[in-house]
């Protein structure tokens, strides 16, 4: 009898590295440098090296990472910022919390990432709005079509802040996700491929000016204690979270490879069925933060079937952002972004985490086949 299969099993991930994690946390406790301890700088340096980017700035979470990246890039209150209609709330929420206006664009139906064609259409349509930036989301673990996005951004003089919350470790034509635009915002929420023991985030950039602004903005607007240069925020990365992430970063690539292996197995076993497995363009690698399937019709019944079988299946995301109550003031309506709306109705995610056993994967596959037949 197969026990319930969760969408992610952190207990299995933590168990083999528990001693190292305990040691790292104890070191922070013993030194009592809970804010701005040496582990924060150490983690920033390790991420900078891992991503081959000049600067990595630890912050409080992924949402604040997007907000700070936008502000440090020169986005001001009332400016428009383009982002996909099909993604998690935090992308648009961060734009709004920076005082800017979320401007939605549609996605490509195969990758679920923002469409450069839709970005350009939005820019032509919203000429009266002062659009200053675009936030492409690397959804589910693979990179958006950055060459075309950057080309559009150059023509319209837009800053590019990559939302790398779900794709830390993925690569676009040999470059790490988050290092291609002006900035990359990273989330280390516990459920991410590299997750902290609470909220944590980071901004990646190769701009010295942006790096200096970020470090001031995250720390109450001061460079020297009690001397505040700007109105800043309390958006620092906690030392304990940095210590945990320092330990886990060493395992990220091996964990991602196991996710990729699991995805390949699902792809092989589900081939030829009336269900779409993930499409991965040649320009990007996929680290499968989520393994997302698509039906030709609504996915709701398959989700319910899998849940009844003890398999944690979910829809990421069931209601596109332009139809969310909190963004009603923006004036969008149903039908504005048809690809986003179809994806919300037809997709579902199944477990793909590194510690899945073959027996568990075979059970998931047989349960999907049972439903389709």
N, C-alpha and C positions, 0 to 999 in steps of 0.2 A: 504493500500500500504506500503510495507516494504521499508524503506530508504536503501541506500547503506550500506552494512555491511563491515567494514574495517577488516583487519587482526588483528588489535589491536586498542582499543579505550582508549587512555590515558586520555582524558578529563573525561570520566566516572570514571576512577580509581582515579583521583586527586580530583574530586569535594568533596567527603565526608571528606577528610583530608586536605582540602585547608587551614583552619585556623592554623592547627599545622605546616604545611609546611611554611606558611607565617611567623609565629612566629620564627621558626628555622632559616630561611634565614635572618630575621630582626636582630636576635641575632648576626649573623656573621657580618652583615653590621655595627651594632652598635659598635662591638669590633674591627673591621677592621683587624682582623687576618686572612687574606685571604689565606695565605700559612702557613701550619703547625699549624693551630689553634687547640684549645682543642677538637673540634668536631671530628677531624681526629683520635686522640688517643681514644676518646670515642667510635667511630664506630669500630675501630680495636678491642677494648676490647669486644664489643657486638658480633661481628662476631666470635671472638675466643670462646666465651661462647656458642654461637648458634651452632657452628660446633664441639665443644668439641675438639679443636686443640690448641696447645700451643701458636702459633704465627700467627697473621694476619697482613699483611703489605699492607697498602693502596698505590696504584700506579695510574698512569695517565689513563690507560685503560686496557682492556683485552689482547690486542696484546702485549703491553709492559710487562704485567704480565707474559706471556709465555716467552718472551725474557729474562727478568730479572731472572726468575726462572731457566732457562737453564744455564745462565752465573753463577749464584750463586751456581748451582749444579756442576760446573766444566766443562761445555761444552765450547770448545775453537774453534777458527776459523779453518775451514777445517774438523771439526768432522762431522760425519753423525748423523742425528736424524730422527728416523722413525716416521711417522704420517700417518693417513688414506688418501687415494686419494679422498675420498668422505667426504668433510666437507667444511666449509667456508675458504676462502683464508687466513685469519689471522693466522691460525695455522701454515701453511707452511711459510707464510710471516714473522712471528716472528722468525722462525728457521733461515731463510735466513738473517734477519736483525741482528741476533746474530753472523753472520759470518759463521754459520754452513751450512751443505748441507741437504736439505730436501730429505728424502728417503721414497718413498711411499709404502704403503701396502694396501691390499684389505680389504673389509668389509664382515661381515655376512649379508646374504640377508634378514634376518628377523628383526634384531634390527638396521641395518645400521651402527653399531659400528665396530671398527677395529677388524679384525680377528687375534687371537693369532697364528693360524696356518700360516697365511700369514706373520706375523711378523717373525716367525721362518724360513720360506722359504726365506724371504728377507735376513736374517742374514746368512743363508747358501750360498746364491747366491752372496752376496756382501762382501765376506771375505777380499778383498783387501782394502775396505773402512773402515776407523776407526770410527765405529758406537759406540756412547757413551750414547745415550739416546733414549727413546721412549715417544711420546706424544699421549696417548689415548684420544680421544675426546668422551665425554659423550653427544652424539648427540641427539638433539630434546628434551632432558629432562630426559633421563634415562642413567644409568651407563653402561660403557663397562664391559666386562667379566674380572674383575680385578684380580681374583685369578690366572687365566691362564696367564695373561699378566705379573703379578709379578713373576710367576714361571719362565717364559722365561727370564725375565729381570735379575733374580738372577743368572741363569745359564750363561748368557752372560755378566754379570757385567754391566748392563745398569741402568742409572738413569731413574726414572719414573716421568714425569711431567704431571699431569692430566689437560686437557683442560676442565674446568668446566664452560665455558662461558654460556652454555645453561641448566645447571643442578644444579644450586646453590639451595640447599634445598632438592634435591633428596638423597636417601640413598642406600648404597650397603651393604647388610647384617648387617644393624644397624649402619653403619658408614656413615657420611655425605660425599657426593661427594666432591672430592678435598682434602680429609684427608687420603687417602689410600696409595698413592705413596709417593715419596720424597717431592713433592710440588703439590699444586693445584692452577691453574691460573683461576681467576674469572673475568668476565666482568659484569659491571653494566651499559652497554649501555642502553639508554632510553627504547628500545624495549624489554629488558630482563624481566623475571618475577619479579626481583628486579632491577628496573632501576633508574638511576640518572637523573638529568636535563641537562645532557651533557655526556661527556666521563668520565669514572671512572673504576677502576679495583682494584684487590687485589691478593696477593699471600698468600696461607695457607701453613704452614709447622710446624712440630714438632721438627725441627732441630735448635738448638740455633745458630750454626755456619752459616747456611743458612739465618736465620733471620737477623743476624748481617750484613752479606754481602749484603742482599737486602736493608737494611736501608741506607747503604753507597752508593750502586749503584744508588738508586733512587734519591739521593740528591747530584748530581754533584760529587760523589766520596769522599765526606767529612763526617767526624764524628764530628769534631770541625770546626766551620766556618772559611773559608779561608785556611784550612789545608787539602789538597786533597790527600788521600791515594792511590786512583786508578783513572783511567779515568772513570768517572761515567756518569750519564745521568740526564736530567731534567725530571724525571718521577714520580713526587709527585702527591698525591691525593689532589685536591683542597678542602679547608675547606667548601665551600658552598655545594659541592657535598656530602661530608661526612655528613653535617647537614641534607640534604634532605634524604639521605639513612638511617640515624638514625631514622627518623620518619617512613619511609616506611618499615623498617625491621620488625617492630612489626606486620605488616599485612601480611607478606610473606606467612606464613603457611596457613592462611585462604584463601588467594588468590589462592594458589596452590591446596587446597582442592576443591575449586569451579571449577578450571580447570579440576581436576580429575573427578568431578561430571559431567561436560559437556562432557568429553571424554567417560564416561560410557554410557551416554545417546546416543551419536553418535554410540557407539559400538552396543548397543541394537537395534537401529533403522536401522542400515545398515547391520545387521546380515543376512546371507543368500543371499546377493547380490553378483554379480561378481566384488567385490572390496575388497581389503585386508585392514582391520583396524589394528591399531598398535599392535604389539606383545610385551608383557612385560614379560621377564623371572622372575622366582621366586626370583632371587638374588638381584633384584633392584626394587625401586619404580620409578614411572614415574611422573614428574611434568608438562608434556605437555607444554613445551615452544612452541613447534609446535605439532599440531595433523596432522600426515602424513598418507595419504591413498596411496594405490598402485593398479594400474590396471595391467592386463595381457599384455597390450600393451602400446603404447605411451599415456602419460597423457595430452598432449598439447591441444587436442580438449575439454576435460572436463574442463580444466583451462579456456579456452576461453568461454565455455558455462556458467560457473559460473560467470565470469567477466561480461558477457552480462546480467546476471540476477542481477547484482549489488552486487555480493559477491566477496570480495577480496581474490582470490586464487592465490597461487604462488608455484613455484618449488624451493625447497631448496635442491640441487643446480644443475642447468641445465648443467654445464660443470665440470667434475671432474678435480682435480688439476693437474694431470699428463698430461692433454691435454690443459692446460692454456698456452697462449702465453708467459707469463712471466717466465714459468718454462721449456721452450723448451730446454734451455741449458743443462738440466738434461738428455735428450736423451730418454725420454719415448715416446711410440706410442699408437695409438688406439689398443685395445685388450689386453693391458698389465694387466688391472684390470677389468675383465668382470663384476663382481658384482657391482662395483662402477658405471660403465657405464650404466648398466641396471637400477640401482636405479635412476640415473640422468634422464633417459628417462621415467620411469614408475611412479614416485611418484609425489604427490602434497600435499600442506598443505591447510587446511581450518581454518577459525577463531575458536578459542577455549578459548579466553580470559575470565576472571572471570565474566565480566559484561554482557555477552551474555544473552539475554532473551530466554525463551522457544519458543516464537513465531519466533524469529530469527533462532534458531536452527532447528525448524520444516521447516522453509523456505529453509534453506541450505539442509536439508535432502530430501525434496520433489524435489528440483532442481537437486540433484544428481540422484535420482530415475528416474526423467524425462529423463535425459541423458542416463542412462543405459538401459532404456526400449525402 
